[in-house]
Amino acid sequence: MDIAPGIEINQKVHFGKPVIKNTRVPVELIIGKLSGGMSFEDIIKEYEITREDILAALGYASKILSSEEIKAII
């Protein structure tokens, strides 16, 4: 099931976590690799995805974070 442009979920792939469409590459993996300093080019080579796939993962992560509610516990 598509949940965002270029992102899908399937209970049979990575326990239903969001992945790049038509792959088994989890969004969280892409975000983690980028935050660790891996370049777009290295990710593209390593996981055989496109620049557009990486941008889709970033877009999805941004949308998720923008809707997150943070509650302080005092």
C-alpha positions as CSV (number, residue, x, y, z in Angstrom):
1,M,0.0,0.0,0.0
2,D,1.4,3.4,-1.0
3,I,1.5,5.8,2.0
4,A,3.4,8.7,0.3
5,P,4.9,9.4,-3.1
6,G,7.6,6.7,-3.6
7,I,7.0,5.1,-0.2
8,E,5.0,2.0,0.6
9,I,4.2,-0.5,3.3
10,N,3.6,-4.2,3.1
11,Q,3.2,-6.5,6.1
12,K,5.5,-9.0,4.4
13,V,8.4,-6.6,3.9
14,H,10.3,-5.4,7.0
15,F,7.3,-6.0,9.3
16,G,5.2,-3.4,7.6
17,K,7.7,-0.5,8.1
18,P,7.8,2.1,5.3
19,V,10.2,1.2,2.5
20,I,11.2,2.7,-0.8
21,K,8.5,1.7,-3.3
22,N,9.3,-1.6,-5.1
23,T,12.3,-2.3,-2.9
24,R,13.0,-3.7,0.5
25,V,15.0,-0.6,1.5
26,P,13.5,0.9,4.7
27,V,13.0,4.7,4.9
28,E,14.7,4.6,8.4
29,L,17.8,3.1,6.9
30,I,18.1,5.8,4.3
31,I,17.6,8.6,6.9
32,G,20.2,6.9,9.2
33,K,22.8,6.6,6.5
34,L,22.3,10.3,5.6
35,S,22.6,11.4,9.2
36,G,25.8,9.3,9.5
37,G,27.4,11.2,6.7
38,M,26.8,8.8,3.8
39,S,26.4,10.7,0.5
40,F,23.5,10.4,-1.9
41,E,25.9,8.8,-4.4
42,D,27.1,6.2,-2.0
43,I,23.5,5.3,-0.9
44,I,22.5,5.1,-4.6
45,K,25.3,2.6,-5.3
46,E,25.0,0.6,-2.1
47,Y,21.2,0.1,-2.2
48,E,20.5,0.4,-6.0
49,I,18.0,3.2,-5.6
50,T,17.6,6.6,-7.2
51,R,18.1,10.2,-6.0
52,E,14.3,10.5,-6.3
53,D,13.9,7.6,-3.9
54,I,16.2,9.3,-1.3
55,L,14.2,12.5,-1.7
56,A,11.0,10.6,-1.2
57,A,12.4,9.1,2.0
58,L,13.3,12.6,3.2
59,G,9.9,14.0,2.3
60,Y,8.1,11.2,4.1
61,A,10.3,11.7,7.2
62,S,9.6,15.4,7.1
63,K,5.9,14.9,7.0
64,I,6.0,12.4,9.9
65,L,8.0,14.8,12.0
66,S,5.8,17.7,11.2
67,S,2.8,15.9,12.6
68,E,4.5,14.6,15.7
69,E,3.2,15.9,19.0
70,I,5.7,16.3,21.9
71,K,4.3,16.4,25.4
72,A,6.5,17.5,28.4
73,I,6.2,15.3,31.4
74,I,6.6,17.3,34.6
